Amino acid sequence: MRVRFWGVRGAFASTQADTLRVGGNTPCVEVRDKNDELVILDAGHGLYWLGKQLLTGPLGRGKGRVTLLLSHTHWDHIQGFPFFVPAFLPGNNVVVWGPGGEQLHAVLAGQLDPTYSPLVSMDNFAAKIEVNELAAGQQLTLGKLTVRHAMLENGEHHTVGYRIREGQHSLAYLPEVHHPGGQLSATALELARGCDVLIHETYYSPAQLAAGGVSLGGPSAPPASGHSSFTQAVDLALAAGVKRLLCFYHHPDRPDAEVEALMQAERERIGSKVELEIDTAREGAEFEL
Ligand SMILES: [Zn+2]
């Protein structure tokens, strides 16, 4: 399995110069099996840039197929969808899976409404678009990839976390998750257990979480609903026995240097005897499992 990051930022895209080394686009991750079967995790702003890149392959000739797995439909996870260029080419197939009961199609179509977008309707995509809601316990087989999922607590709502396996290797994707009351989420732990790479959100610094998670712009701003800190992501990775943690869904205010400092603090906290590699997901970075 090959994995490449196209968007790693949380809440909204950041174009500040001091965030660009980690990356400013909202969540989008490209996953391919050994035969090049394409699965995309989330449709944040990074999806536009991935879509452009895909035009060099079958999707640029109207002969491609892509599966898009959504964690949930907050704007930062779907705002790239109307700008996914392969969806405008006849002959392509875009299959979307996500939560939301029977409303998933309506939610995706809703952001094309003329109030928000000149696209007006899903009918204006020339590709075939298929939208499916995930059923509890449903497992997907996409090429050589086996995908399972679970609903994770995320403040007032829920988010889907995914685990993707090819052969002996597994990737867990937990782009937004809350560990209520400081206890690690049992569902998140089960999804991540023993995987090679865990992509886990680190929206908060430990200090921000301790302060109640107050979020954007300063103490007078409204709090963001349940997210995790760097420390919680590391604790989950340790409890799950994963080999490598990639911090993800960074706060839009968080400069690159602060991301590095928060990770370094975690490396020092766990000490050198613990075998866990802690790094950040970075836009443009790729790895193979
Ligand atoms: Zn969200």
Boltz pocket constraint, residues with backbone or C-beta under 6 A from the ligand:
constraints:
  - pocket:
      binder: B
      contacts: [[A, 72], [A, 74], [A, 176]]
      max_distance: 6.0
